[in-house]
Amino acid sequence: MMMQRSTVLLPLAIEATLQAQQQRGMATLKAISIRLKSVKNIQKITQSMKMVSAAKYARAERDLKAARPYGVGAQQFFEKTEIQADEKAEPKKLLIAMTSDRGLCGAVHTGVARQIRAELAIDDVNTRVFCVGDKSRSILSRLYGKNILMVANEIGRLPPTFLDASKIAHEVLQTGYDYTEGKIVYNRFKSVVSYQCSSLPIFSGPTVEKSEKLAVYDSLDSDVVKSYLEFSLASLIFYTMKEGACSEQSSRMTAMDNASKNAGEMIDKLTLTFNRTRQAVITRELIEIISGAAALT
């Protein structure tokens, strides 16, 4: 009786084991297949983003060549007059962070935020930050939220224009913060694969009027100096926005290219793993079928 029962239970146990192992192997293959499909979709997205960034980069580079005279002309005025902050007055510094609202472009925004954090680490009491772009605000607000004076959003979706720069310059002058000196921290475009975090000095009207070499320019009264400083600030912001936009697009193009290559490597590894797992499942099933047939005979 015991021999008959064991003879009946043995095929049932073998069949149950085969089904469990087959289901386990199929589950593993299904998980690998789902992951492989998702990585392929990600690769398609990164390749599309690379093509879009390449087209935007070509336009941004053309616009940058036309905008550079604005920045060079505004810088020459401060260099020739040799303007320096008044050491006797209470130091008040303004930092303008030139970033955008969009990410997926490497360390473009973090480089600007890192330099501003270094400035704030030296003196965070008499220093305020004007954030152009939401990325700089999100990075700096964690530690220096009280130092943020104002934030300009909707930057980076469209190419920057001089009207955008004029609006930002107007808001900077209307904040009510009487700064003695300041900096515009931005990314200076060097080539397709490189950029450098740089800064341009800016000064307030009273500081400019106290310059000894301001007499080089004839017939300058306070109204003319005020009007010119507004225009020069808008010109510098426009120039730095163009530099930042070109650096951002080139960095995003490089980042998406690297992401596509990494996705391709991952697809190759997952395909190899899928094929090995499938072959192992087939081999194991054949061995179990042959072993079960041999056991029954």
Backbone as a ProteinNet text record, in pm:
[ID]
protein_1_A
[PRIMARY]
MMMQRSTVLLPLAIEATLQAQQQRGMATLKAISIRLKSVKNIQKITQSMKMVSAAKYARAERDLKAARPYGVGAQQFFEKTEIQADEKAEPKKLLIAMTSDRGLCGAVHTGVARQIRAELAIDDVNTRVFCVGDKSRSILSRLYGKNILMVANEIGRLPPTFLDASKIAHEVLQTGYDYTEGKIVYNRFKSVVSYQCSSLPIFSGPTVEKSEKLAVYDSLDSDVVKSYLEFSLASLIFYTMKEGACSEQSSRMTAMDNASKNAGEMIDKLTLTFNRTRQAVITRELIEIISGAAALT
[TERTIARY]
83.1	0	85.6	190.3	281.7	354.8	391.4	461.7	370.1	241.8	149	128.6	117.5	97.6	218.3	339.5	460.1	472	427.5	432.1	337	225.5	129.4	176	235.7	275.3	400.5	489.3	613.6	592.5	512.1	489.7	424	332.3	268.1	369.5	462.5	565.1	658.8	694.5	782.4	713	581.5	507.7	495.4	470.3	459.4	592	702.5	834.6	865.4	829.7	852.7	773	645.8	563.9	617.3	662.4	715.3	841.8	933.3	1056.5	1029.6	931.9	899.4	841.6	750.7	692.7	799.5	894.8	1001.7	1089.2	1119.5	1199.9	1127.2	996.4	918.6	905.5	894.1	885.4	1013.8	1127.2	1254.6	1267.2	1228.9	1233.6	1139.2	1022.1	926.5	979.6	1043.9	1099.8	1211.8	1298.1	1406.5	1350.1	1246.2	1185.9	1122.6	1055.6	994.4	1101.9	1208.5	1317.1	1385.5	1404.6	1467	1382	1250.7	1161.5	1165.1	1169.1	1173.1	1302.6	1414.6	1542.9	1544.4	1485.3	1477.4	1393.2	1284.6	1201.9	1279.3	1356.2	1437.9	1542.2	1600.2	1699.6	1636.3	1514.2	1445.8	1423.1	1385.9	1360.6	1489.3	1598.6	1725.1	1779.7	1761.2	1805.1	1723.7	1593.2	1509.7	1549.7	1575	1616.4	1751.6	1839.9	1970	1951.8	1863.9	1840.3	1778	1683.3	1621.2	1724	1808	1910.1	2013.3	2045.3	2140.6	2085.7	1956	1895.3	1890.7	1854.6	1849.7	1988.9	2087.9	2225.1	2275.5	2245.2	2289.3	2230.6	2103.8	2042.6	2100.5	2122.6	2177.2	2317.9	2396.6	2531.9	2528.9	2435.5	2422	2377.4	2282.4	2235.2	2344	2430.2	2536.3	2636.7	2668.2	2762.7	2707	2576.5	2515.6	2502.5	2497.9	2477.1	2607.3	2718.5	2844.8	2883.7	2859.5	2892.5	2823	2702.6	2633.1	2713.6	2760	2835.7	2972.2	3040	3174	3167.7	3069.7	3057.5	3027.3	2939.6	2906.1	3024.1	3104	3220.2	3328.4	3345.3	3450.1	3426.8	3300.9	3273.5	3324.7	3297.9	3343.4	3495.4	3556.3	3701.5	3773	3721.6	3789	3772.1	3658.3	3637.1	3697.7	3739.4	3801.9	3717.4	3595.2	3500.9	3532.3	3534.3	3555.8	3454.1	3420.3	3323.9	3382.3	3296.4	3338.9	3368.8	3493.9	3533.6	3476.2	3444.3	3392.7	3245.3	3172.6	3030.2	3009.9	2890.9	2858.4	2849.6	2925.2	2925.8	2793.3	2736.2	2615.4	2635.4	2626.7	2656.7	2530.6	2520	2409.6	2466.4	2418	2459.7	2341.2	2359.5	2254.9	2293.5	2213.6	2240.9	2169.6	2246	2189.4	2175.1	2053.9	2023.4	1893.6	1824.1	1696.6	1604.1	1488.7	1391.9	1406.4	1492.4	1498	1626.2	1613.8	1726.5	1776	1830.2	1886.7	1996.6	2081.7	2188.2	2320.3	2347.1	2474.4	2482.2	2601.5	2627.3	2624.2	2543.4	2537.9	2485.3	2373.8	2311.1	2383	2429.4	2496.4	2628.9	2695.3	2819.7	2797.1	2689.1	2654.8	2616.8	2534.9	2493	2611.2	2706.6	2824.5	2907.1	2926.2	3003.3	2931	2799.9	2724.1	2726.1	2718.7	2728.4	2862.8	2968.4	3099.9	3102.2	3037	3028.6	2945.9	2836.5	2751.7	2818.1	2904.5	2974.8	3070	3121.6	3211.5	3132.7	3023	2942.1	2797.1	2714.2	2573.4	2482.9	2541.8	2462	2433.5	2537.8	2525.7	2520.9	2475.5	2471	2331	2279.3	2148.7	2164.5	2070.9	2077.7	1949.1	1966.1	1854.1	1864.1	1769.3	1774.7	1701.3	1771.9	1712.1	1701.2	1580.9	1561.6	1529.5	1441.9	1396.3	1498	1592.8	1691.9	1782.9	1829.3	1914.6	1837.7	1709.2	1629.5	1614.8	1587.7	1569.1	1697.1	1812.7	1939.8	1977.8	1961.6	2007.5	1909.3	1782.5	1683	1700.1	1774.1	1791.4	1872.3	1976.1	2063.1	2052.1	2026.5	2028.4	1897	1785.9	1656.6	1630	1680.1	1658.2	1735.3	1839.2	1919.4	1864	1763.6	1706.3	1616.2	1648.5	1575	1451.8	1468.2	1358.4	1395.2	1294.5	1315	1242.2	1310.8	1251.3	1232.4	1106.8	1075.5	1052.4	1013	985.7	1109	1223.8	1349.5	1396	1428.5	1480.6	1383.1	1254.9	1157.6	1170.2	1193.4	1213.8	1348.9	1405.9	1533.7	1519.7	1616.7	1606.3	1613.3	1540.2	1537.4	1581.1	1606.6	1646.1	1530.3	1407.2	1292.3	1290.8	1322.1	1330.3	1439.3	1555.1	1664.5	1626.8	1553.4	1510.6	1415.5	1324.7	1231.9	1307.1	1405.1	1482.9	1563.4	1626.3	1703.6	1613.5	1492	1397.8	1362	1338.9	1305.2	1423.2	1544.5	1663	1673.9	1648.7	1659.7	1542.8	1429.2	1311.4	1294.4	1391.4	1378.3	1390.2	1453.1	1472.7	1597	1675.6	1800.4	1913.4	1967.2	2071.9	2209.5	2247.1	2375.7	2487.7	2606.7	2723.1	2798.8	2799.4	2863.9	2791	2819.6	2753.8	2821.6	2767.2	2820.2	2705.2	2726.6	2638.3	2713.6	2667.9	2734.1	2665.6	2741.7	2684.9	2784.8	2742.5	2828.3	2872.7	3003	3057.6	3087.5	3029.4	3043	3182.8	3247.5	3380.6	3377.4	3321.9	3310.3	3189.9	3171.3	3054.8	3060.3	3179.6	3193.7	3245.6	3258.8	3313.9	3253.7	3242.7	3197.9	3265.7	3262.1	3331	3240.5	3233	3153.5	3230.9	3174.3	3241.5	3147.8	3198.9	3118.7	3155.2	3059.1	3078.9	3040.3	3120.3	3087.9	2978.1	2898	2797.6	2805.4	2769.3	2778.5	2651.6	2623.3	2506.8	2540.6	2435.8	2454.8	2543.1	2520.7	2609.2	2754.2	2780	2917.6	2983.1	2908.4	2963.7	2991.3	2903.7	2920.9	3041.8	3086.4	3201.6	3334.7	3329.7	3452.7	3530.3	3661	3744.4	3761.9	3761	3784.3	3655.7	3547.2	3422.3	3425.6	3517.5	3529.6	3583	3629.7	3673.6	3559	3436.9	3318.6	3260.6	3242.1	3193.9	3043.2	3003.3	2862.4	2782.2	2826.7	2754.4	2692.5	2561.6	2495.1	2433	2366.5	2312.7	2205.5	2123.1	2018.4	2078.5	2182.6	2247.8	2313.8	2381	2445.7	2341.3	2229.2	2123.7	2065.7	2039.8	1985.1	2084.1	2212.9	2311.8	2329.9	2325	2340.7	2224.7	2105.3	1991.8	2013	2059.6	2083	2198.9	2306.3	2422.1	2387.8	2305.5	2264.1	2179.7	2086.9	2006.5	2094.4	2195.3	2285.7	2366.5	2417.9	2495.1	2408.1	2285.4	2195.7	2160.4	2135.6	2105	2222.4	2343	2461.7	2483	2470.6	2491	2380.3	2258.7	2151.1	2179.5	2234.2	2269.9	2385.3	2483.7	2595.1	2543.6	2456.4	2402	2315.2	2235.3	2149.2	2232	2338.4	2425	2497.6	2547.5	2614.2	2517.1	2394.1	2294	2258.5	2236.2	2198.6	2312.7	2436.3	2549.2	2568.8	2550.9	2565.2	2452.9	2330.6	2219.9	2241.3	2293.7	2320.8	2424.5	2529.6	2632	2575.8	2493.6	2436.3	2342.8	2260.7	2170	2245.4	2356.6	2440	2500	2550.1	2604.3	2495.3	2375.9	2265.8	2225.1	2226.5	2192.5	2296.7	2424.1	2528.6	2516.4	2488.3	2470.7	2349.8	2242.4	2124.8	2156.6	2236.6	2276.7	2358.9	2451.4	2529.4	2440.3	2343.9	2252.9	2164.5	2122.8	2041.8	2120.9	2248	2331.6	2345.2	2366.7	2380.7	2250.7	2138.4	2010.1	1973.7	2006.2	1979.1	2059.3	2186.5	2269.7	2215.8	2175.6	2118.9	1988.7	1905	1778.3	1802.9	1896.5	1925.4	1983.4	2072.3	2129.9	2022.7	1936	1830.8	1733.4	1697.5	1606.2	1669.3	1796.7	1864.9	1875.2	1898.6	1907.5	1772.6	1664.3	1530.2	1499.8	1532.3	1506.4	1588.7	1715.3	1802.9	1752.6	1712.7	1664.2	1536.1	1446.2	1322.2	1348.6	1444.6	1477.9	1537.1	1624.9	1685.8	1579.7	1484.5	1380.8	1286.9	1256.1	1169.6	1237.5	1365.1	1439.6	1454.2	1483.9	1500.1	1369	1256.3	1127.6	1089.6	1119.2	1089.3	1173.6	1302	1388.5	1344.9	1293.6	1249.5	1124	1034.6	913.4	940.3	1042.3	1074.8	1159.8
-121.3	0	124.9	125.4	239.4	257.4	149	156.3	215.2	178.1	231.8	382.6	424.4	567	648.2	598.7	670.9	675.4	568.4	565.9	670.2	696.5	795.3	937.4	959.3	1093.4	1144.8	1054	1096.5	1175.1	1131	1213.1	1347.7	1347.6	1474.6	1574	1524.7	1613.2	1666.8	1579.4	1622.2	1729.1	1706.6	1803.7	1937.9	1933.9	2058.9	2134	2059.7	2123.6	2187.1	2115.4	2169.3	2297	2297.5	2416.9	2535.5	2511.6	2620.2	2679.5	2592	2641	2713.6	2663	2728.9	2867.8	2876.5	3006.6	3103	3052.1	3137.9	3188.4	3099	3140.2	3239.5	3218.8	3310.3	3447.2	3447.4	3574.9	3654.9	3587.5	3655.6	3710.5	3631.8	3676.9	3794.1	3790.9	3900.4	4030.2	4021.3	4140.7	4200.8	4113.2	4162.2	4224.5	4161.8	4214.6	4352.3	4369.9	4499.9	4606.9	4571.5	4668.5	4703	4604.4	4627.7	4721.7	4702.8	4789.4	4933	4948.8	5083.7	5156	5084.1	5146.5	5187.7	5107.3	5144.4	5270.4	5281.7	5402.8	5525.2	5506.9	5616.9	5659.4	5563.5	5595.7	5676	5641.6	5718.8	5863.4	5880.4	6015.3	6097.3	6036.7	6111	6144.9	6056.2	6086.4	6201.6	6202.5	6313.2	6444.4	6441.4	6562.1	6612.3	6519.9	6559.9	6633.8	6583.6	6648.4	6786.8	6798.1	6928	7026.1	6978.4	7065.3	7107.3	7019.8	7056.6	7169.2	7162.9	7270.3	7400.8	7392.3	7513	7569	7480	7526.8	7606.5	7560	7631.3	7773.1	7784.8	7917.9	8002.5	7941	8016	8066.5	7988.9	8033.3	8152.7	8151.4	8266.3	8390.8	8373.3	8487.7	8541.1	8452.5	8495.9	8587	8554.8	8639.1	8780.2	8791.7	8923.9	8997.7	8925.1	8988.4	9025.3	8973.4	9000	9147.9	9225.6	9369.6	9442.7	9400.5	9463.8	9447.4	9325.1	9300.5	9365.4	9362.6	9421.6	9572.5	9637.6	9782.8	9826.1	9752.3	9787.4	9765.2	9661	9634.2	9740.7	9793	9892.6	10020.9	10055.9	10176.7	10161.4	10047	10025.2	10011.6	9955.8	9939.6	10074	10160.3	10287.8	10386.1	10382.4	10474.6	10421.7	10293.8	10232.8	10253.9	10211.5	10227.7	10124.2	10170.5	10083.8	10117.8	10017.7	10038.9	10129.2	10210.7	10302.3	10222.3	10227.3	10150.7	10208.5	10338.9	10401	10366.7	10346.9	10316.6	10172	10146.4	10010.2	9919.1	9810.5	9724.3	9649.4	9663.7	9590.2	9532.1	9401.8	9333.1	9268.6	9273.9	9210.4	9110.4	8987.8	8881.5	8841.7	8845.5	8806.2	8671.1	8569.2	8432.6	8410.3	8388.1	8368.5	8218.7	8167	8026.7	8023.4	7910.6	7899	7809.4	7778.5	7692.4	7546	7515.2	7379.8	7308.6	7177	7095.9	7003.4	6888.5	6788.7	6848.6	6929.4	6994.2	6992.1	6883.1	6871.1	6962.6	7017.9	7100.5	7249.9	7289.5	7431	7516.3	7475.6	7555	7538.6	7419.2	7396.8	7472.1	7493.5	7570	7714.1	7774.8	7912	7917.6	7822.8	7821.4	7796.3	7716.2	7688.9	7815.1	7894.4	8017.5	8118.2	8124.8	8216.8	8169.4	8039.2	7988	8021.7	8019.4	8057.4	8204.2	8290.8	8432.5	8452	8378.7	8391.4	8334.3	8235.3	8179.4	8281.2	8372.5	8477.1	8582.5	8629.5	8733.6	8716.4	8657.6	8638.4	8742.8	8836	8939	9055	9100.2	9216.2	9177	9055.7	9007.3	8958.2	9000.2	8955.2	8894.6	8806.5	8732	8756.3	8789.6	8801.5	8681.4	8589.3	8464.6	8480.9	8462.4	8459.3	8312.9	8258.9	8116.7	8044	7946	7875.9	7776.6	7733.3	7635.1	7692	7815.5	7876.2	7896.3	7931.1	7949	7818.3	7708.4	7579.6	7530.6	7564.3	7520.1	7607.2	7739.3	7830.9	7842.6	7813	7832.8	7733.8	7627.5	7528.7	7584.8	7660.4	7714.8	7865.9	7935	8081.5	8138.7	8084.7	8133.8	8278.1	8319.4	8456.2	8559.2	8515.7	8608.5	8630.8	8554.8	8569.2	8691.6	8784.4	8910.4	8896.6	8833.6	8816.3	8705.2	8646.7	8537.6	8571.4	8558.1	8576.7	8439.1	8401.4	8270.2	8278.2	8163.6	8150.8	8186.4	8138.2	8160.5	8027.5	8027.4	7907	7838.8	7867.5	7803.6	7858.1	7988.9	8054.8	8125.1	8154.6	8228.1	8364.7	8405.6	8535.1	8651.7	8756	8877.1	8996	9108.4	9228.2	9282	9253.6	9294.7	9220.8	9091.1	9014.7	9071.5	9102.4	9158.8	9294.9	9375.5	9507.6	9493.9	9397.7	9375.4	9332	9244	9198.9	9313.9	9394.1	9509.7	9608.4	9628	9719.2	9666.7	9537	9479.2	9486.1	9470.4	9480.4	9620.5	9720.7	9859.7	9900.8	9831.2	9867.5	9784.2	9701.2	9619.2	9700.5	9817.1	9898	9863.7	9769.8	9731.2	9819	9905.9	9999.6	9932.2	9862.7	9792.5	9886.9	9862.8	9942.5	9876.3	9745.8	9671.4	9539.4	9475.1	9347.9	9271.6	9153.6	9066.3	8997.4	8974.6	8887.3	8756.9	8651.2	8520.5	8441.7	8398.7	8332.7	8231.1	8154.7	8058	8117	8131	8185.2	8071.2	8080	7974.5	7978.4	7861.5	7851.2	7765.9	7647.4	7560.5	7468.7	7375.6	7287	7201.5	7165.7	7073.4	7141	7272.4	7337.1	7475	7512.5	7645.7	7677	7801.8	7845	7937.5	7913.3	7998.3	8127.4	8239.7	8369	8469.1	8591.2	8697.3	8831.6	8921.3	9057.9	9154.9	9259.3	9353	9450.4	9488.4	9593	9687.5	9814.2	9915.4	10000.3	10058.2	10145.1	10285.6	10369.5	10505.7	10590.9	10594.8	10674.6	10631.8	10503.4	10454.9	10501.9	10501.5	10546.3	10695.5	10771.9	10917.4	10960.8	10876.3	10909.8	10875.3	10814.1	10776.2	10899.8	10898.6	11013.2	11028.2	10918.7	10923.3	10935	10965.5	10984.1	11111	11203.8	11329.2	11307.4	11187.5	11157.6	11178.4	11148.7	11167.7	11306.2	11385	11523	11526.3	11631.7	11664.7	11544.7	11493	11383.2	11432.8	11435.7	11468.5	11341.7	11354.1	11236.9	11166.4	11242.8	11180	11098.2	11150	11076.1	10949.3	10961.4	10843.8	10739.5	10784.7	10691.4	10619.2	10694.7	10633.4	10535.1	10574.3	10485.2	10359	10372	10254	10156.6	10209.2	10121.9	10046.8	10119.2	10054.3	9956	9992.6	9902.8	9777.7	9791.1	9673.3	9579.8	9638.8	9556.7	9490.6	9562.6	9505.3	9390.3	9407.9	9300.8	9178.6	9201.7	9089.4	9017.9	9095.2	9034.6	8951.8	9005.8	8933.9	8805.6	8814.1	8695	8592.2	8638	8542.6	8466.2	8534.6	8467.2	8369.3	8410.6	8319.7	8196.4	8219.2	8107.4	8015.7	8073.1	7990.7	7903.7	7959.5	7881.4	7771.2	7804.6	7703.1	7593.4	7633.4	7534.3	7438.1	7490.1	7403.4	7309.7	7360.8	7274.1	7166.7	7205.1	7107.6	7004	7048.7	6953.3	6857.6	6909	6823.1	6717	6758.1	6662.5	6562.7	6611.7	6523.6	6420.3	6461.7	6367.6	6267.7	6310.6	6218.3	6112.1	6154.3	6057.7	5965	6020.1	5936.8	5833.4	5872.5	5777.1	5665.7	5702.9	5599.8	5506.2	5561	5475.6	5383.5	5435.9	5352.1	5240.8	5271.8	5168.3	5057.7	5096.4	4995.7	4910.9	4974.5	4900	4805.7	4848.5	4761.8	4638.6	4657.1	4541.9	4443.9	4496.8	4408.2	4335.1	4408.5	4345	4241.4	4270	4172.1	4044.6	4061.8	3944.9	3866.7	3937.7	3870.4	3799	3863.3	3802.2	3673.3	3678.1	3558.9	3446.3	3480.7	3378.1	3316.9	3401.2	3350.2	3261.6	3305.4	3224.7	3090.8	3091.2	2966.5	2875.4	2935	2854.8	2791.9	2867.9	2813.4	2698.6	2715	2608.6	2484.3	2504.8	2390.9	2318.2	2394.9	2331.7	2253.6	2307.8	2237.5	2108.7	2113	1990.1	1884.9	1927.4	1831.7	1770.2	1852.4	1801.1	1706.1	1737.9	1649	1514	1518.9	1393.4	1314.5	1384.3	1315	1253.3	1327.1	1270.3	1150.9	1159.3	1045.2	924.8	949.3	837.9	777.3	860.9	810.3	725.8	759.6	682.7	549.2	547.5	421.5	334.7
0	0	0	82.1	87	-44	-109.4	-237.8	-344.8	-341.2	-440.2	-419.6	-290	-262.6	-305.6	-276.8	-317.7	-468.3	-534.6	-680.7	-739.5	-673.3	-721.5	-690.5	-570.8	-527.7	-598.6	-642.1	-703.3	-831.9	-924.6	-1044.5	-1013.2	-912	-874.8	-818.9	-737.1	-680.3	-788.2	-881.1	-990.7	-1075.4	-1101.8	-1183.1	-1111.2	-979.5	-903.6	-900.9	-885.6	-885.9	-1020.5	-1127.6	-1261.4	-1283.9	-1239.1	-1256.8	-1176.3	-1051.4	-968.4	-1028.7	-1074.6	-1134.9	-1266.4	-1341.9	-1468.1	-1442.6	-1342.9	-1309.4	-1259.5	-1176.3	-1126.4	-1239.7	-1335.5	-1449.6	-1538.6	-1558	-1639.6	-1572.7	-1438.1	-1367.2	-1384.4	-1375.5	-1394	-1535.7	-1633.7	-1772.8	-1796.6	-1733.6	-1750.6	-1689.7	-1572.9	-1508.9	-1593.5	-1647.7	-1733.6	-1860.5	-1915.5	-2038.5	-2013.9	-1899.4	-1867.5	-1850.4	-1780.6	-1760.6	-1892.3	-1976.7	-2107.2	-2191.6	-2187.6	-2263.2	-2211	-2078.1	-2020.1	-2054.6	-2053.1	-2087.2	-2234.1	-2319.8	-2461.8	-2480.7	-2405.2	-2413.6	-2363.9	-2256	-2204.1	-2306.8	-2375.8	-2478.6	-2592	-2631.1	-2734.8	-2689.8	-2561.6	-2509.3	-2506.8	-2457.7	-2449.1	-2587.6	-2683.6	-2819.5	-2879.4	-2852.4	-2901	-2834.9	-2702.8	-2631.9	-2681	-2718.2	-2772.7	-2905.5	-2991.2	-3120.3	-3101.4	-3007.3	-2980.1	-2924.5	-2831.3	-2772.4	-2875.7	-2970.5	-3075.7	-3162.1	-3194.2	-3273.6	-3194.1	-3065.9	-2982.8	-2957.7	-2947.8	-2927	-3046.8	-3166.8	-3287.1	-3290.2	-3250.9	-3248.5	-3135.3	-3018.9	-2905	-2933.5	-3006.6	-3040.5	-3135.8	-3230.6	-3321.5	-3245.3	-3153.8	-3074.8	-2982.7	-2932.3	-2841.1	-2911.9	-3037	-3112	-3130.2	-3146.7	-3162.5	-3030.1	-2919	-2788.3	-2719.3	-2763.4	-2694.6	-2695.1	-2800.9	-2792.8	-2679.1	-2642	-2529.9	-2401.3	-2376.1	-2253.9	-2255	-2369.4	-2378.3	-2359.4	-2420.4	-2407.2	-2265.3	-2197	-2059.1	-1965.5	-1990.9	-1905.5	-1922.2	-2042.9	-2066.4	-1987.2	-1965.2	-1886.9	-1744.4	-1682.2	-1544.3	-1537.4	-1643	-1642.7	-1659.5	-1747.7	-1773.6	-1658.5	-1593.9	-1481.1	-1351.4	-1351.5	-1233.1	-1108.1	-1118.4	-1007.1	-899.8	-776.9	-662.3	-555	-474.8	-367.8	-260.3	-201.2	-95.3	31.1	73.8	192.2	321	322	443.2	464.4	358.5	370.4	415.8	464.4	508.1	386.5	385.6	266.5	251.5	134.8	99.4	-39.3	-48.2	-174.5	-230.7	-361.5	-433	-532.9	-526.4	-618	-704.1	-834.7	-929.2	-988	-958	-1004.6	-1137.1	-1243.9	-1377.3	-1405.5	-1383.5	-1413.3	-1494.5	-1492.2	-1561.6	-1480.1	-1536.9	-1468.8	-1508.4	-1602.5	-1658.5	-1616.4	-1601.3	-1558.1	-1668.2	-1627	-1718.6	-1805.8	-1743.6	-1820.8	-1743.8	-1674	-1604.1	-1482.9	-1461.7	-1343.4	-1374.8	-1473.6	-1512.1	-1397.4	-1338.7	-1233.4	-1099.1	-1070.8	-942.4	-933.6	-1047.4	-1045.8	-1005	-1057.7	-1019.4	-871.3	-827.3	-687.2	-593.7	-637.7	-553.9	-532.6	-637.2	-622.6	-533	-545.3	-460	-314.8	-293.6	-156.3	-94	-174.9	-122.6	-81.3	-160	-123.1	4.1	15	132.9	257.3	239.3	354.8	416.3	334.8	386.3	463.3	404.7	469	423.8	509.4	476	540.3	614.6	680.8	585.7	513.7	424.8	278.2	249.1	111.2	79.5	-34.8	-82.3	-221.1	-254.4	-380.7	-459.3	-586.6	-681.4	-775.1	-765.1	-842.1	-974.7	-1082.8	-1216.8	-1256.3	-1249.2	-1272.3	-1142.6	-1152.1	-1031.8	-979.2	-1061.6	-1017.4	-909.3	-926.7	-824.6	-694.7	-704.1	-582.2	-505.8	-578.5	-511.2	-444.9	-502.4	-442.8	-323.7	-338.4	-234	-118.1	-140.7	-34.6	79.9	60.3	167.3	283.7	251.1	355.3	368.2	258.1	259.5	205.5	252.2	206.8	247.6	363.6	411.9	329	255.8	176.1	35.9	-3.3	-137.7	-139.9	-226.8	-235.7	-323.6	-439.7	-534.5	-631.2	-693.1	-789.1	-918.3	-1030.2	-1163.3	-1227.1	-1252.4	-1308	-1458.8	-1514.4	-1658.4	-1741.5	-1696.9	-1768.7	-1827.8	-1955.1	-2018.7	-2111.9	-2099.4	-2189	-2330.4	-2340.2	-2469	-2468.5	-2586.8	-2589.6	-2522.3	-2441.9	-2372.2	-2469.6	-2437.9	-2519.8	-2435	-2502	-2428.7	-2344.7	-2386	-2305.4	-2172.1	-2175.3	-2050.1	-1959.2	-2019.2	-1940.1	-1882.6	-1958.7	-1909.8	-1791.8	-1799	-1688.2	-1562.1	-1579	-1463.3	-1405.1	-1492.9	-1444.5	-1371	-1421.9	-1355.2	-1216.2	-1204.2	-1073.8	-977.3	-1029.7	-943.6	-884.4	-967.9	-921.2	-833.1	-845.6	-767.9	-641.6	-609.2	-488.3	-360.3	-367.8	-248.6	-170.3	-222.1	-155.5	-209.1	-125.6	-166.5	-154.1	-257.6	-256.3	-300.3	-248.5	-288.8	-403.6	-404.7	-513.3	-531.3	-640	-665.7	-777.7	-803.8	-909.1	-980.4	-1108.3	-1185.3	-1207.2	-1144.1	-1154	-1264.7	-1362.4	-1479.9	-1533.7	-1633.6	-1702.2	-1835.5	-1851.8	-1976.7	-2072.4	-2190.3	-2290.6	-2351.9	-2357.6	-2417.5	-2544	-2535.3	-2652.6	-2631.5	-2723.6	-2715.1	-2589.2	-2546.3	-2434	-2307.6	-2307.3	-2187.8	-2168.6	-2042.9	-2002.5	-1869.9	-1830.7	-1709.1	-1629	-1500.3	-1412.6	-1386.3	-1427.3	-1416.3	-1348.9	-1330.7	-1268.5	-1329.4	-1331.8	-1380	-1268.6	-1245.6	-1137	-1177.5	-1081	-1099.3	-979.6	-1002.9	-897.2	-898.2	-784.1	-771.7	-820.3	-833.4	-880.9	-792	-660.6	-573.6	-579.2	-591.3	-599.9	-728.9	-839.7	-968.7	-966.5	-906.4	-902.9	-820.8	-727	-644.2	-711.3	-829.1	-897	-941.5	-922.1	-956.9	-1107.3	-1179.9	-1323.9	-1404.3	-1337.8	-1410.6	-1495.3	-1461.4	-1537	-1678.8	-1709.5	-1846.3	-1944.5	-1899	-1982.1	-1953.2	-2056.2	-2041.4	-2014.7	-1945.8	-1920.9	-1870	-1758.3	-1695	-1565.1	-1559.6	-1434.2	-1376.3	-1266.5	-1196.7	-1279.4	-1353.5	-1435.4	-1549.4	-1611.1	-1720.2	-1666.5	-1552.3	-1492.1	-1454.4	-1397.8	-1359.4	-1481.3	-1586.4	-1708.4	-1769.7	-1771.3	-1830.9	-1747	-1615	-1529.9	-1549.1	-1568.8	-1597.6	-1728.6	-1830.7	-1960	-1952.4	-1883	-1873.5	-1794.1	-1688.1	-1612	-1697.9	-1776.9	-1868.1	-1974	-2022.7	-2123.5	-2065.9	-1944	-1881	-1852.3	-1806.2	-1779.4	-1909.5	-2016.6	-2146.7	-2196.8	-2183.3	-2227.8	-2147	-2014.9	-1931	-1951.7	-1981	-2010.3	-2139	-2238.7	-2364.2	-2343.3	-2263.1	-2231.6	-2157.1	-2058.8	-1982.2	-2066.4	-2156.8	-2242.2	-2335.7	-2392.1	-2481.9	-2404.6	-2285.7	-2203.5	-2161.7	-2130.2	-2087.4	-2199.2	-2319	-2430.7	-2470.3	-2469.9	-2503.2	-2396.8	-2269	-2161.5	-2165.4	-2197	-2207.1	-2324.3	-2434.7	-2549	-2513	-2440.9	-2398.2	-2297.7	-2204.5	-2102.6	-2164.6	-2261.1	-2325.7	-2413	-2471.8	-2548.8	-2457.6	-2342.4	-2247	-2193.2	-2169.8	-2121.4	-2226.5	-2353.3	-2459.8	-2468.2	-2453.1	-2454.9	-2335.9	-2218.5	-2100.5	-2116.1	-2175.2	-2198.8	-2298.6	-2400.1	-2495.4	-2429.6	-2341.8	-2268.6	-2178.6	-2113.4	-2026.2	-2107.1	-2227.4	-2313.6	-2354.2	-2387.5	-2424.1	-2307.9	-2187.3	-2070.6	-2038.9	-2046.5	-2017.6	-2123.7	-2249.9	-2355.9	-2334.2	-2295.9	-2266.9	-2148.1	-2042.9	-1925.2	-1959.9	-2042.1	-2083.6	-2161.6	-2256.5	-2336.7	-2251.8	-2158.8	-2070.8	-1980.4	-1926.4	-1838.5	-1915.8	-2034.9	-2116.2	-2152.7	-2187.4	-2221	-2099.2	-1983.5	-1861.3	-1827.6	-1847.1	-1820.4	-1915.5	-2042.4	-2140.4	-2107.7	-2076.3	-2043.4	-1918.8	-1815.3	-1692.6	-1717.1	-1799.4	-1829.5	-1905.8	-2000.7	-2074.1	-1982.3	-1892.3	-1798.4	-1707.9	-1660.7	-1571.6	-1644.3	-1771.6	-1849.1	-1872.2	-1910	-1934.8	-1804.9	-1694.7	-1566.5	-1521.2	-1538.9	-1499.6	-1585	-1715.9	-1804.6	-1768.4	-1734.3	-1695.3	-1563.4	-1471.4	-1341	-1355	-1448.4	-1467.7	-1536	-1618.4	-1684.9	-1595
[MASK]
+++++++++++++++++++++++++++++++++++++++++++++++++++++++++++++++++++++++++++++++++++++++++++++++++++++++++++++++++++++++++++++++++++++++++++++++++++++++++++++++++++++++++++++++++++++++++++++++++++++++++++++++++++++++++++++++++++++++++++++++++++++++++++++++++++++++++++++++++++++++++++++++++++++++++

